Amino acid sequence: MPVVTSPAGQPIHWRLQTRSQQLAAWLGWLALVALTVFCWRVMTAGTIWAFVEDAPRQAADIFGRMLPPRWSYADRLWLPLWDTINIATLGTALAIVLGTPLAFLAARNTTPSTLLVRPIALLIIVSSRSINSLIWGLLLVAVLGPGVLAGIVAIALRSIGFIGKLLYEAIEEIDETQVEAIRATGAGPAQVMAYGMVPQLLPAFGTICVFRWDINIRESTVLGLVGAGGLGLALEASLNVLAWPQVTVILLMILATVLISEWVTARVRRAII
């Protein structure tokens, strides 16, 4: 029988649990099973199981209607595809412009006030991250009207928190000795920022921005479902008229777009790192 050893190399002696420990373990597992059963009953209280049983047949029927794809419809998708890329790109750029100073205000080592400014900056970051881009899209379509502008602002508002959070964490992790060395030469705040902090932050900053752009490509494809333009708008129109062969073409174009953005992201990250 093999002997189990600790990381220090000493043997670990297994001990038989006492009756009270065994009883406590069994009661814990029983409570977990009871909680699971209770949650399952709550979640499925309104489920119509006849629909669930019929779901495989319905799925097969819809899949059969989606084939073959209507490839001629692809010519009408280039403009929505361009809108989708613009929504993701411009939304990410706007988020970078707004999220970068927010990150410096939220980082402990760069904020002008840890009692007032930093909590406000963190509140903005958390608020941005807690609301999904579709919800932002719904609100902005009601305010700005349907179209690409609502999608750009929705992507930006969602991305500010992501960029701000990751960037302020990167700012707090920089090597302070380099900053102190620049400051010891008599450099001013702008020079300390330019020569002491920015060179350390550039790799992380580039990776964060490219990664968020890749995410926004995915999110912008569905913003059209709420009227914010792009491929999602064409998808909604096709679904409304049950044009399943067109839906197949749109889904394949979304898949191709995401794969290309993934490839671009990987190449840019490799170049940066």
N, C-alpha and C positions, 0 to 999 in steps of 0.2 A: 504493500500500500504506500503510495507516495506521501512524503511529508510536506505539508504546506508551510512555507516560511514567510516571514515578514520582509519588507524592503530592507531592513537592517541585517537580514540573513539568519535571524533566530527563528526556531520552530514555533508555530502557533498551535497551542493546545486547545482543542475544541471541548466545550463543556456542554453537557446535557442541560436543556432548559428545565427549570423547576415547573411544577404543576401550575403554579399561578402565572408564570410567564407563558406557558403553552396556552392556558385559558385566555389570557389577554390577547395573544396573537390570533387565536381562533375567533374571538369576539370582534377584533379589528377587521378581519377578513369578512365576517358575517355582516358587519355594519357596512362595509364597502359594497358587498353584493346587494344588500337591501337598498342602499342609496342608488346604485345603478339601475335596479329594477324600478324604483320609484321615478327616477328621471326618465326612463324609457316610457313608462306609462303616461307621464305628463306630456312628453313630446309627441306621442302617437295617439293622444286622446281624440283628436279630430281627423285621424287618418281613415280614409275609406279603403279598406284592404282589397276590395274588388278592383279598384283602379290600379293598385300596386301589382296585383296578379296579372292584370292586362297590360302592364307597362312594357314588358319585352316585345309583345306583338305590336304595340303602337310604335315603339322605337324602331323595330324592323321595317314597319310600313313607311315611316318618315325617311329612314335611311334609303329605302328603295326609291322614294320619290326624289331624293337628292341626286341620284345618279341617272344618267351621266350629267356632269356639270354643263352649264350653258356658257361655253367659252366665249361666245360672241358678246356676252355681257361684260367681259373684262375691259373692253374699250371705254365703257362708261364709268370705270372705277379709278382712272388715273387722276382725275381732279380730286375726288374724295381722299385718295391715298396721299396726294400732295398736301391737302388740308390737314390730314392726320400727322404727317411729318412736321408741318409747320406748327401745329398745336403743341406737339411734344418739344420741339426745339425752342420756339419762342417762349413757351411756358417755363422751360428749364432755365433759359437765359434770364428771364425776369426773376425767377426764384434765386438765382445766383447773385444777382444785383442786390436783392433785398435780404437774402439769408446770410451773406458774408458779413456785413457789419453787425447783424444781429448775433452772429456767433461770437464776434469779438466782445460784444456787450455782455454775453452770457458766460464767457470763460472767466474763471476766478483770477487769472493772472493778467487779464487785459481789461476787465470791466472797470469803469470809473467809480462804481459804487456797488459793493456786495450787498448792501442793505436795501437799496431802492432799484437801481438800474438792472441788476442781475435778475432779481425775481420777476420783474416785468418782462425782460427778454425771454426768460424760461417759460413764462406763462404764454407768450405769443408762440413759442416753439411747440409747446404741448398742445395748444389750441389748434394749430395748423395740422399737427399729426393725428389728432383725435377725430377729425372729420374727413370722411372718404371723399375722393374726387368726384364721385357721382352725386353726392349730396351738394358739394360746392357747385357742380354743374347745374343741378336743379335750381338752386338759389340764384345763380348768376343768369340763367336763361330767363328767369322771372324778372330780373332787374335789367339786364342788358339786352334781352331779346335773344332769340335763337341765332346761332351762327358761330363762326370760328372764334370771335373775340371772347365769348363766354367760355369756350373751351380752353383758350390760352390762359385766361385769368384763373379758371378752376385748377388747371395743372400747376400754375404758379403758387397759388395759395396752399395747395396740398404739399408742394415740394419745399416750401420755405422751412417747415419744421424739420424735414428729413435732412436737408443740407445744413441747417443751423445746428442741429443736435450733433451730427457726426463731426462737423468742423469745429465746434467749440470743444468737443472732447479731444480732438487732435491738437488744438491750441493749448489745452491744459497739460498735454503730454510732451510738449517740446522740451528740449534740453536748455534749461535756464542758464547753464554756464556759458553757452555761446552768447546769449542775450546780455549777460553781465559783462562779458568780455568786450562786446561792442559798446555798451554803456560806459565802461571804464575809460574808453578812449575819448570821452567827452562828446559822443554823438548825441544828437537830439532825438526826440521821440519818433519822428518820421524816419530817421536813419536807423534807429534801433529796429523799427518795424521792417524796413526794407532789407537790411543786411543780417539781422539776427533772427527774425521770425519767419519771414516769407520764404527763404530758401528751405527751411525745415518743413514748411507747410505745403509747398507746391506739389510733391507727389501725392499726399493725402487729398489735397484739394482737387487735383485732376481726376483721381480715382472716384471721389465722391460725385463729382459733376457728371462724369461719363456714366457711372452706375445709375444715377438718378435719371439721366436721359433715356437709358435703356428701359427703365421701369415706366417712364412716361410714354414711351412708344406703345407699350401694352395698354396703359390706362386710356390713352387718347383714342384707341380704336373702339372703345365702348362708350365714350362720352356722347357720341351721336345718338345713342338710345334715349337721351334726355334732351335732344335738340341742339347739342353743342357742335355739330358739324363733324366732318370726317367720315371714315368708313362705317362708323356706327350708325350714321343717318341712313346710308344705303342699306345696311343690314336691317334696320327697323322697317324701312319701306318694303323690302322684299318679304320680311316675315308677315307684315300686315296683309299682303296679298297672297300669302302661301306660295310664293315662287321659290320652291325648294332648290331647283337647279341653280338659281342665282345665289342663294344662300351658300351653296357649296363653293362657288367661285369666290365669294367674299371671304369665307373662312380660310380658304387656301391662300388668298392674297394676304390676309392678316398673319397667317402662319409664316409665309415667306418674308414679310416685313419684319416680324419678330426675329426670325433666324438671321436675317441680314444685320439687324441692329445688334444682335448678340455677337456676331462676328466682328463688326466694327468696334464694339466695346472691348472685346478681347484684344484686338490689335492695338487700340489706343492705350489700354492699360499696360500692355507689354512694352510699348514705347515709353510710357511714363516711368514705369518701375525699372 
